[in-house]
Amino acid sequence: MTDKSKRVPSSRISRLAHLGGLAGKVASNVVISGAKQVLTGQSVTKKELLLQPKNIHAVADKLAHLRGAAMKLGQLVSMDSGDLLPKELAVLLDKLRADAQPMPHKQLVQLLKLNWGPNWLDKFSHLELRSFARASIGQVHEATTESGEKLALKIQYPGVANSIDSDVDNVAMLIKMSGLMPKQVVIDPLIAEAKQQLLVETDYLTEGKRLQEFKQGLKNHTQYRVPEFYPQYSTDHILAMEFVTGKELVAFENASQAQRDKIAEDLIRLFFIEMFELGAIQSDPNLANYLYDERAQQVVLLDFGASRSIALKLAQGYWLLLKAGLEHDKNAMIDAIYAIGYFSDDIDEEYREVVLDLFFMATEPLRAQQPYDFSRSNIATRIRDKGMALSTKERQWHTPPVDALFIHRKLAGLYLIAARLQSRVNVSALFAQFLEPKSRP
């Protein structure tokens, strides 16, 4: 078996050199291929030259090698604009989300010594040096303590936290210069989001506290399982938690209709619990952040790095918005959108109507007279198309509350998961279980 591990560049200079080398490689490929096609009498555009498979592979491979901010931006671009990208790039960025290259063992051991000291092995009876999961800012290893407790250790790639701004700016510049993004896609908000989200996600002790908060908050909801946090083995760059088992959600694509319905129902119920009871959401609805334990009939929640607190006023605004959507009351929906802070007083009326249509469309599952069939719905595509129409109205564009963007991303992601599982969910019955929040725990 070929070892695909690559040492992660940890200094700013080495990371910049990697991106500079990538830009040179892409430019060289464009010049050489362009010259060849001109000599053979073929007409070719700059975009066609840039979108050669070898250039796309070079970009994807470099993002995977750098991990961290570079890879996170690739993930965000893919997640939020996947259908807008050239097909070849979208496919590779989608693969990038779950296919980071592992650190070599030597670099891993150096990190363990740095975080736990020279006698780090004394803490465990066994630590598996081969990771069983990898993401943009860390990889996960299985370990067993001296007392026999089985842990999952999320170990952060070196240099990630210190290179967030420079990495994101460099990759964004590369994407902008390449012309790979459609002109109507505004990438700057994604860049700012990537930086802010990464700053939060690189603080593993904060994530550990979030894990504890969610475990406490969900203790009476037995359909969810949150791993135990082990602070005694955790540092700023290592998160130690209980090793839990379960299957990835994609493994249930061919399960019974009842099983698929239950998984999607539990995920949408969790969104309501987060918004209206806990006052905090895990804002990244990535498939890899969930497992399902068939024996216990539980959704296992794995990643709390992208958690965000939701202010009571904002939660109340969204409860009123969903209620208005359920009752087909557009005037009440407008009032709720203003309460959320999505509109300013001088908002253009045409722009307001487009946004209102978007919200009304997003609440469609609430108005279904029977369980909403996500497998037969193209709601995610329709929301995307309506959003694209909105993004072309640049003179009217304004920045909505940041937390609102995370809430919308979470709900849209849950719709996509429900569609992938071909689930049917009685969303209105779920929402009916939650009263307007009046206070916070």
ZALUMZA-976838 format. One record per residue (C-alpha): residue number from 1; x, y, z. Coordinates in nm, 2 decimals, padded with zeros to 4 digits. Layout:
! ZALUMZA-976838
    n       x       y       z
  NUM       X       Y       Z
...
! end
This chain:
! ZALUMZA-976838
    n       x       y       z
    1   00.00   00.00   00.00
    2   00.13   00.34  -00.10
    3   00.19   00.59   00.18
    4   00.01   00.91   00.08
    5   00.11   01.11   00.38
    6   00.28   01.45   00.32
    7   00.45   01.67   00.57
    8   00.22   01.98   00.64
    9   00.41   02.31   00.58
   10   00.40   02.48   00.91
   11   00.57   02.82   00.86
   12   00.41   03.12   00.68
   13   00.71   03.13   00.43
   14   00.69   02.76   00.34
   15   00.31   02.78   00.30
   16   00.34   03.09   00.08
   17   00.61   02.92  -00.13
   18   00.38   02.63  -00.19
   19   00.10   02.86  -00.32
   20   00.35   03.06  -00.53
   21   00.48   02.74  -00.68
   22   00.12   02.64  -00.76
   23   00.05   02.97  -00.94
   24   00.37   02.93  -01.15
   25   00.28   02.57  -01.24
   26  -00.07   02.67  -01.35
   27   00.06   02.97  -01.56
   28   00.32   02.74  -01.72
   29   00.06   02.49  -01.82
   30  -00.16   02.76  -01.97
   31   00.13   02.90  -02.18
   32   00.25   02.56  -02.31
   33  -00.10   02.43  -02.38
   34  -00.20   02.76  -02.54
   35   00.10   02.76  -02.77
   36   00.03   02.40  -02.88
   37  -00.33   02.47  -02.97
   38  -00.24   02.79  -03.16
   39   00.02   02.61  -03.36
   40  -00.24   02.34  -03.45
   41  -00.49   02.61  -03.56
   42  -00.73   02.56  -03.27
   43  -00.90   02.86  -03.11
   44  -00.90   02.85  -02.73
   45  -01.02   03.08  -02.45
   46  -00.82   03.16  -02.14
   47  -01.09   02.99  -01.92
   48  -01.05   02.67  -02.13
   49  -00.68   02.67  -02.07
   50  -00.72   02.74  -01.70
   51  -00.97   02.45  -01.67
   52  -00.74   02.19  -01.80
   53  -00.77   01.87  -01.58
   54  -00.40   01.90  -01.49
   55  -00.45   02.25  -01.36
   56  -00.76   02.16  -01.16
   57  -00.58   01.86  -01.01
   58  -00.28   02.08  -00.92
   59  -00.51   02.33  -00.73
   60  -00.70   02.05  -00.55
   61  -00.37   01.86  -00.45
   62  -00.21   02.18  -00.32
   63  -00.52   02.27  -00.10
   64  -00.52   01.92   00.04
   65  -00.15   01.94   00.11
   66  -00.17   02.28   00.29
   67  -00.49   02.18   00.49
   68  -00.61   02.44   00.73
   69  -00.73   02.77   00.59
   70  -00.64   02.69   00.24
   71  -00.85   02.37   00.25
   72  -01.13   02.54   00.44
   73  -01.18   02.80   00.17
   74  -01.20   02.53  -00.09
   75  -01.46   02.35   00.12
   76  -01.67   02.66   00.17
   77  -01.66   02.75  -00.20
   78  -01.76   02.40  -00.28
   79  -02.04   02.38  -00.01
   80  -02.20   02.72  -00.08
   81  -02.15   02.75  -00.46
   82  -02.09   02.39  -00.58
   83  -02.35   02.40  -00.86
   84  -02.22   02.73  -00.98
   85  -01.86   02.61  -01.03
   86  -01.73   02.44  -01.34
   87  -01.82   02.08  -01.31
   88  -01.46   01.95  -01.29
   89  -01.36   02.19  -01.01
   90  -01.68   02.13  -00.82
   91  -01.62   01.75  -00.82
   92  -01.26   01.79  -00.70
   93  -01.35   02.04  -00.43
   94  -01.63   01.80  -00.31
   95  -01.37   01.53  -00.29
   96  -01.14   01.76  -00.10
   97  -01.39   01.80   00.18
   98  -01.33   01.44   00.30
   99  -00.98   01.37   00.15
  100  -00.70   01.55   00.33
  101  -00.37   01.38   00.32
  102  -00.24   01.25   00.66
  103   00.06   01.38   00.83
  104   00.37   01.16   00.83
  105   00.42   00.97   01.16
  106   00.74   01.16   01.23
  107   00.56   01.50   01.22
  108   00.27   01.35   01.42
  109   00.50   01.23   01.70
  110   00.67   01.58   01.71
  111   00.33   01.73   01.77
  112   00.24   01.49   02.04
  113   00.57   01.56   02.22
  114   00.51   01.94   02.18
  115   00.16   01.91   02.34
  116   00.21   01.64   02.60
  117   00.58   01.65   02.67
  118   00.85   01.39   02.62
  119   00.68   01.12   02.82
  120   00.35   01.14   02.63
  121   00.34   00.77   02.58
  122   00.29   00.72   02.95
  123  -00.06   00.85   02.92
  124  -00.18   00.56   02.71
  125  -00.17   00.18   02.68
  126  -00.21   00.23   02.30
  127  -00.22   00.51   02.05
  128  -00.29   00.43   01.68
  129  -00.05   00.64   01.47
  130  -00.26   00.59   01.16
  131  -00.56   00.83   01.15
  132  -00.91   00.70   01.09
  133  -01.06   01.04   00.99
  134  -00.92   01.36   00.84
  135  -01.06   01.71   00.79
  136  -00.94   02.06   00.70
  137  -00.76   02.15   01.02
  138  -00.70   01.82   01.20
  139  -00.69   01.44   01.18
  140  -00.84   01.19   01.43
  141  -00.67   00.90   01.60
  142  -00.79   00.62   01.82
  143  -00.62   00.57   02.16
  144  -00.67   00.37   02.48
  145  -00.59   00.51   02.82
  146  -00.40   00.31   03.09
  147  -00.74   00.26   03.26
  148  -00.89   00.12   02.95
  149  -01.10   00.41   02.83
  150  -01.12   00.43   02.45
  151  -01.06   00.78   02.31
  152  -01.08   00.97   01.98
  153  -00.80   01.23   01.96
  154  -00.84   01.52   01.71
  155  -00.49   01.65   01.65
  156  -00.45   01.98   01.48
  157  -00.22   02.02   01.18
  158   00.08   02.24   01.25
  159   00.08   02.60   01.15
  160  -00.29   02.62   01.09
  161  -00.38   02.88   01.36
  162  -00.09   03.11   01.28
  163  -00.15   03.12   00.91
  164  -00.52   03.17   00.88
  165  -00.52   03.52   00.73
  166  -00.23   03.47   00.49
  167  -00.35   03.13   00.37
  168  -00.71   03.24   00.30
  169  -00.59   03.56   00.13
  170  -00.34   03.38  -00.09
  171  -00.59   03.11  -00.20
  172  -00.86   03.37  -00.25
  173  -00.63   03.57  -00.47
  174  -00.55   03.25  -00.67
  175  -00.92   03.18  -00.72
  176  -01.00   03.53  -00.82
  177  -00.70   03.56  -01.07
  178  -00.78   03.22  -01.22
  179  -01.13   03.32  -01.33
  180  -01.27   02.99  -01.20
  181  -01.55   03.16  -01.01
  182  -01.85   03.30  -01.20
  183  -01.86   03.68  -01.18
  184  -02.19   03.69  -01.00
  185  -02.06   03.49  -00.71
  186  -01.94   03.73  -00.44
  187  -01.65   03.55  -00.28
  188  -01.55   03.82  -00.02
  189  -01.81   03.72   00.24
  190  -01.69   03.36   00.20
  191  -01.33   03.47   00.26
  192  -01.43   03.66   00.58
  193  -01.64   03.37   00.70
  194  -01.35   03.12   00.64
  195  -01.12   03.34   00.85
  196  -01.36   03.38   01.14
  197  -01.47   03.02   01.14
  198  -01.12   02.89   01.14
  199  -01.02   03.11   01.43
  200  -01.29   02.95   01.64
  201  -01.23   02.60   01.51
  202  -00.86   02.61   01.59
  203  -00.93   02.65   01.96
  204  -00.99   02.29   02.07
  205  -01.04   02.38   02.44
  206  -01.33   02.60   02.34
  207  -01.47   02.32   02.13
  208  -01.44   02.09   02.43
  209  -01.65   02.33   02.64
  210  -01.91   02.34   02.36
  211  -01.91   01.96   02.36
  212  -01.99   01.96   02.73
  213  -02.26   02.23   02.69
  214  -02.44   02.03   02.41
  215  -02.41   01.71   02.61
  216  -02.58   01.87   02.91
  217  -02.84   02.05   02.70
  218  -02.94   01.73   02.51
  219  -02.94   01.49   02.82
  220  -03.32   01.46   02.81
  221  -03.33   01.40   02.43
  222  -03.22   01.03   02.42
  223  -03.22   01.01   02.04
  224  -02.89   01.20   02.04
  225  -02.55   01.10   02.17
  226  -02.27   01.35   02.24
  227  -01.93   01.20   02.33
  228  -01.77   01.27   02.67
  229  -01.50   01.54   02.67
  230  -01.16   01.45   02.84
  231  -01.00   01.78   02.94
  232  -00.71   01.60   03.11
  233  -00.58   01.48   02.77
  234  -00.68   01.79   02.58
  235  -00.47   02.10   02.48
  236  -00.53   02.40   02.25
  237  -00.43   02.17   01.96
  238  -00.55   01.83   02.08
  239  -00.91   01.75   02.15
  240  -00.97   01.42   02.35
  241  -01.32   01.28   02.35
  242  -01.50   00.95   02.39
  243  -01.46   00.71   02.10
  244  -01.81   00.64   01.98
  245  -01.93   00.40   01.71
  246  -02.19   00.42   01.44
  247  -02.23   00.42   01.06
  248  -02.19   00.72   00.83
  249  -02.53   00.86   00.71
  250  -02.45   00.77   00.35
  251  -02.46   00.40   00.46
  252  -02.84   00.44   00.51
  253  -02.92   00.56   00.16
  254  -03.07   00.21   00.08
  255  -03.21   00.15   00.43
  256  -03.59   00.11   00.49
  257  -03.81   00.42   00.44
  258  -03.89   00.43   00.81
  259  -03.52   00.43   00.90
  260  -03.44   00.71   00.66
  261  -03.73   00.91   00.77
  262  -03.63   00.88   01.14
  263  -03.27   01.00   01.08
  264  -03.39   01.31   00.89
  265  -03.66   01.37   01.14
  266  -03.41   01.36   01.43
  267  -03.18   01.60   01.25
  268  -03.45   01.86   01.18
  269  -03.58   01.82   01.54
  270  -03.23   01.88   01.66
  271  -03.22   02.21   01.46
  272  -03.54   02.32   01.65
  273  -03.40   02.21   01.98
  274  -03.08   02.41   01.92
  275  -03.26   02.72   01.81
  276  -03.55   02.73   02.06
  277  -03.41   02.55   02.36
  278  -03.03   02.55   02.37
  279  -02.96   02.89   02.22
  280  -02.67   02.75   02.02
  281  -02.63   02.56   01.69
  282  -02.36   02.35   01.54
  283  -02.36   02.54   01.21
  284  -02.18   02.30   00.99
  285  -02.43   02.03   00.86
  286  -02.15   01.83   00.69
  287  -02.24   01.46   00.65
  288  -01.91   01.37   00.82
  289  -02.02   01.54   01.14
  290  -02.29   01.27   01.21
  291  -02.30   00.90   01.27
  292  -02.60   00.68   01.33
  293  -02.61   00.40   01.59
  294  -02.87   00.15   01.46
  295  -02.87  -00.05   01.78
  296  -02.94   00.25   02.01
  297  -03.14   00.43   01.74
  298  -02.93   00.74   01.81
  299  -02.78   01.02   01.60
  300  -02.41   01.06   01.71
  301  -02.29   01.42   01.71
  302  -01.92   01.45   01.64
  303  -01.80   01.80   01.57
  304  -01.87   02.12   01.77
  305  -01.59   02.34   01.63
  306  -01.84   02.55   01.42
  307  -02.09   02.60   01.71
  308  -02.24   02.95   01.75
  309  -02.45   03.10   02.02
  310  -02.79   03.23   01.91
  311  -02.92   03.54   02.08
  312  -03.27   03.51   02.23
  313  -03.41   03.80   02.01
  314  -03.28   03.63   01.70
  315  -03.43   03.29   01.80
  316  -03.76   03.46   01.87
  317  -03.75   03.62   01.53
  318  -03.70   03.29   01.36
  319  -03.97   03.12   01.56
  320  -04.21   03.40   01.44
  321  -04.08   03.36   01.09
  322  -04.14   02.98   01.08
  323  -04.49   03.03   01.23
  324  -04.57   03.29   00.96
  325  -04.45   03.05   00.70
  326  -04.66   02.77   00.84
  327  -04.97   02.99   00.85
  328  -04.91   03.13   00.50
  329  -04.90   03.48   00.65
  330  -04.67   03.70   00.44
  331  -04.73   04.01   00.63
  332  -04.63   03.84   00.96
  333  -04.33   03.70   00.77
  334  -04.22   04.05   00.67
  335  -04.25   04.16   01.04
  336  -04.04   03.87   01.15
  337  -03.77   03.93   00.89
  338  -03.74   04.29   01.01
  339  -03.72   04.17   01.37
  340  -03.43   03.94   01.27
  341  -03.25   04.24   01.13
  342  -03.24   04.11   00.78
  343  -03.40   04.43   00.63
  344  -03.30   04.79   00.69
  345  -03.57   05.07   00.68
  346  -03.45   05.19   00.34
  347  -03.46   04.85   00.17
  348  -03.56   04.85  -00.20
  349  -03.91   04.71  -00.23
  350  -03.82   04.49  -00.53
  351  -03.53   04.35  -00.34
  352  -03.75   04.29  -00.03
  353  -04.00   04.09  -00.24
  354  -03.72   03.86  -00.37
  355  -03.59   03.80  -00.02
  356  -03.95   03.74   00.10
  357  -04.00   03.48  -00.18
  358  -03.68   03.31  -00.06
  359  -03.79   03.28   00.30
  360  -04.14   03.17   00.19
  361  -03.98   02.90  -00.03
  362  -03.76   02.78   00.26
  363  -04.06   02.73   00.48
  364  -04.24   02.52   00.22
  365  -04.19   02.19   00.42
  366  -04.38   02.35   00.71
  367  -04.69   02.40   00.49
  368  -04.71   02.04   00.37
  369  -05.04   01.87   00.46
  370  -04.86   01.54   00.50
  371  -04.49   01.43   00.56
  372  -04.28   01.64   00.32
  373  -04.12   01.42   00.06
  374  -03.77   01.56   00.02
  375  -03.69   01.30  -00.24
  376  -03.94   01.45  -00.48
  377  -03.86   01.81  -00.39
  378  -03.61   02.04  -00.57
  379  -03.63   02.29  -00.29
  380  -03.25   02.33  -00.25
  381  -03.21   02.40  -00.62
  382  -03.49   02.65  -00.62
  383  -03.35   02.83  -00.32
  384  -03.01   02.84  -00.49
  385  -03.15   02.98  -00.81
  386  -03.35   03.25  -00.63
  387  -03.04   03.34  -00.43
  388  -02.84   03.37  -00.75
  389  -03.11   03.61  -00.89
  390  -03.07   03.81  -00.57
  391  -02.69   03.82  -00.59
  392  -02.71   04.00  -00.93
  393  -02.88   04.30  -00.77
  394  -02.55   04.44  -00.65
  395  -02.67   04.80  -00.59
  396  -02.94   04.67  -00.36
  397  -02.72   04.41  -00.18
  398  -02.67   04.44   00.19
  399  -02.51   04.23   00.45
  400  -02.76   04.04   00.67
  401  -02.67   03.94   01.03
  402  -02.38   03.70   01.03
  403  -02.56   03.45   01.26
  404  -02.85   03.45   01.01
  405  -02.62   03.32   00.74
  406  -02.50   03.04   00.96
  407  -02.86   02.95   01.05
  408  -02.96   02.94   00.68
  409  -02.66   02.73   00.60
  410  -02.75   02.48   00.86
  411  -03.11   02.45   00.75
  412  -03.01   02.42   00.38
  413  -02.76   02.15   00.47
  414  -03.03   01.95   00.66
  415  -03.26   01.98   00.35
  416  -02.98   01.84   00.14
  417  -02.92   01.55   00.38
  418  -03.29   01.47   00.39
  419  -03.30   01.48   00.01
  420  -03.00   01.25  -00.01
  421  -03.17   01.00   00.22
  422  -03.50   01.04   00.02
  423  -03.67   01.10   00.35
  424  -04.03   01.21   00.43
  425  -04.06   01.43   00.74
  426  -04.37   01.59   00.90
  427  -04.19   01.92   00.96
  428  -04.50   02.11   01.08
  429  -04.56   01.84   01.35
  430  -04.20   01.88   01.47
  431  -04.22   02.26   01.48
  432  -04.55   02.24   01.67
  433  -04.36   02.08   01.97
  434  -04.17   02.41   02.03
  435  -04.30   02.72   02.19
  436  -04.17   03.07   02.12
  437  -03.86   03.10   02.34
  438  -03.90   03.35   02.63
  439  -03.57   03.30   02.81
  440  -03.24   03.12   02.79
  441  -03.12   02.84   03.02
! end
